């Protein structure tokens, strides 16, 4: 036996003579259906292979000495820019008023359209930088405040009252760089001394801290990220009060297929609202109290294995081919039996 005969003996796909093959309409129909099914399944498997898969891993957060970026974009429709200030306090005891990062304010008219811009660092009184936050709202400092009640304060009162009468609002946006420890930042009228605030609003219950959070995040966004506070709208129609958002921050690393690493953070939030009555000495504000998780999450992009794709493709296409072949044989035998039965009936 020669080499050619040995190779022919190994052929797993023997072919019949052309004149022994019979083509039928039912076979053509089954072939078309099978081709459509195989094409659909092939495209599905190809799309599944090309889509990027993400894998989540957790580990202890070992980062030290880094800052935490806080991206803010909020609108206060009922408070003018001249009275708003941004303060930050952390667990180390550091208390910062008017942080040295880029915080900007946009003046809004009653329709919510921009009418002007001002830099926030020029809007907080200088003495607020040297005193404790709560001390400014203590009536025991009355004499000191009265002595500092000068022409600038009177001009501020007139300006703010005029803005309130015209329904001015304010949009605050920018980035705060704070230490990576638990703390809070808040936006309020705490930059005013107590007597100026009373002259403007007449009391804490008249301070409307209604707000819209367009964007609040603790780092850059990554594919599939979701910030739970984005689009939050809290409008007060009656009594005023203080909003508190308790935020749990989870350090996150997103690793792209290109091996590029994006350090960021994701978070969960719980909301609480505390109404204020006219006898309380506190003033309304919007607080964001945050704490950091000791666990970091790594999200890694992965492409599915090519051999796994080929295996699934062979299984899908081969199974479809075998199934359509069985269906074709059954249909042929069924039609053949029907034809024989009908021919016998005609003969009789």
Secondary structure in CASP SS format (residue, H / E / C, confidence):
PFRMAT SS
TARGET T0000
AUTHOR 0000-0000-0000
METHOD secondary structure of the structure
MODEL  1
X C 1.00
X C 1.00
X H 1.00
X H 1.00
X H 1.00
X H 1.00
X H 1.00
X H 1.00
X H 1.00
X C 1.00
X C 1.00
X C 1.00
X C 1.00
X C 1.00
X C 1.00
X C 1.00
X C 1.00
X H 1.00
X H 1.00
X H 1.00
X C 1.00
X C 1.00
X C 1.00
X C 1.00
X H 1.00
X H 1.00
X H 1.00
X H 1.00
X H 1.00
X H 1.00
X H 1.00
X H 1.00
X H 1.00
X H 1.00
X H 1.00
X H 1.00
X H 1.00
X H 1.00
X H 1.00
X H 1.00
X H 1.00
X H 1.00
X H 1.00
X H 1.00
X H 1.00
X H 1.00
X H 1.00
X H 1.00
X H 1.00
X H 1.00
X C 1.00
X C 1.00
X E 1.00
X E 1.00
X E 1.00
X E 1.00
X E 1.00
X E 1.00
X E 1.00
X E 1.00
X C 1.00
X C 1.00
X C 1.00
X C 1.00
X C 1.00
X C 1.00
X E 1.00
X E 1.00
X E 1.00
X E 1.00
X E 1.00
X E 1.00
X E 1.00
X E 1.00
X E 1.00
X E 1.00
X C 1.00
X C 1.00
X C 1.00
X C 1.00
X H 1.00
X H 1.00
X H 1.00
X C 1.00
X E 1.00
X E 1.00
X E 1.00
X E 1.00
X E 1.00
X E 1.00
X C 1.00
X C 1.00
X C 1.00
X C 1.00
X E 1.00
X E 1.00
X E 1.00
X C 1.00
X C 1.00
X C 1.00
X C 1.00
X C 1.00
X E 1.00
X E 1.00
X E 1.00
X E 1.00
X E 1.00
X E 1.00
X C 1.00
X C 1.00
X C 1.00
X C 1.00
X C 1.00
X E 1.00
X E 1.00
X E 1.00
X E 1.00
X E 1.00
X E 1.00
X H 1.00
X H 1.00
X H 1.00
X C 1.00
X C 1.00
X C 1.00
X H 1.00
X H 1.00
X H 1.00
X H 1.00
X C 1.00
X C 1.00
X C 1.00
X C 1.00
X H 1.00
X H 1.00
X H 1.00
X H 1.00
X C 1.00
X H 1.00
X H 1.00
X H 1.00
X H 1.00
X H 1.00
X H 1.00
X H 1.00
X H 1.00
X H 1.00
X C 1.00
X C 1.00
X C 1.00
X H 1.00
X H 1.00
X H 1.00
X H 1.00
X H 1.00
X H 1.00
X H 1.00
X H 1.00
X H 1.00
X H 1.00
X H 1.00
X H 1.00
X H 1.00
X H 1.00
X H 1.00
X C 1.00
X C 1.00
X C 1.00
X E 1.00
X E 1.00
X E 1.00
X E 1.00
X E 1.00
X E 1.00
X E 1.00
X E 1.00
X E 1.00
X E 1.00
X E 1.00
X C 1.00
X C 1.00
X C 1.00
X E 1.00
X E 1.00
X E 1.00
X E 1.00
X E 1.00
X E 1.00
X C 1.00
X C 1.00
X C 1.00
X C 1.00
X C 1.00
X H 1.00
X H 1.00
X H 1.00
X H 1.00
X H 1.00
X H 1.00
X H 1.00
X H 1.00
X C 1.00
X C 1.00
X H 1.00
X H 1.00
X H 1.00
X C 1.00
X C 1.00
X C 1.00
X C 1.00
X E 1.00
X E 1.00
X E 1.00
X E 1.00
X E 1.00
X E 1.00
X E 1.00
X C 1.00
X C 1.00
X C 1.00
X C 1.00
X C 1.00
X C 1.00
X C 1.00
X C 1.00
X C 1.00
X C 1.00
X C 1.00
X C 1.00
X C 1.00
X C 1.00
X E 1.00
X E 1.00
X E 1.00
X C 1.00
X C 1.00
X C 1.00
X C 1.00
X C 1.00
X C 1.00
X E 1.00
X E 1.00
X E 1.00
X E 1.00
X E 1.00
X E 1.00
X E 1.00
X E 1.00
X E 1.00
X E 1.00
X E 1.00
X E 1.00
X E 1.00
X E 1.00
X E 1.00
X C 1.00
X C 1.00
X C 1.00
X C 1.00
X C 1.00
X E 1.00
X E 1.00
X E 1.00
X E 1.00
X E 1.00
X E 1.00
X E 1.00
X E 1.00
X E 1.00
X E 1.00
X E 1.00
X E 1.00
X E 1.00
X E 1.00
X E 1.00
X C 1.00
X C 1.00
X C 1.00
X C 1.00
X C 1.00
X C 1.00
X C 1.00
X C 1.00
X C 1.00
X E 1.00
X E 1.00
X E 1.00
X E 1.00
X E 1.00
X E 1.00
X E 1.00
X E 1.00
X C 1.00
X C 1.00
X E 1.00
X E 1.00
X E 1.00
X E 1.00
X E 1.00
X E 1.00
X E 1.00
X E 1.00
X C 1.00
X C 1.00
X C 1.00
X H 1.00
X H 1.00
X H 1.00
X H 1.00
X H 1.00
X H 1.00
X H 1.00
X H 1.00
X H 1.00
X H 1.00
X H 1.00
X H 1.00
X H 1.00
X H 1.00
X H 1.00
X H 1.00
X H 1.00
X H 1.00
X H 1.00
X H 1.00
X H 1.00
X H 1.00
X H 1.00
X H 1.00
X H 1.00
X H 1.00
X H 1.00
X H 1.00
X H 1.00
X H 1.00
X H 1.00
X H 1.00
X H 1.00
X H 1.00
X H 1.00
X H 1.00
X H 1.00
X H 1.00
X H 1.00
X H 1.00
X H 1.00
X H 1.00
X C 1.00
END
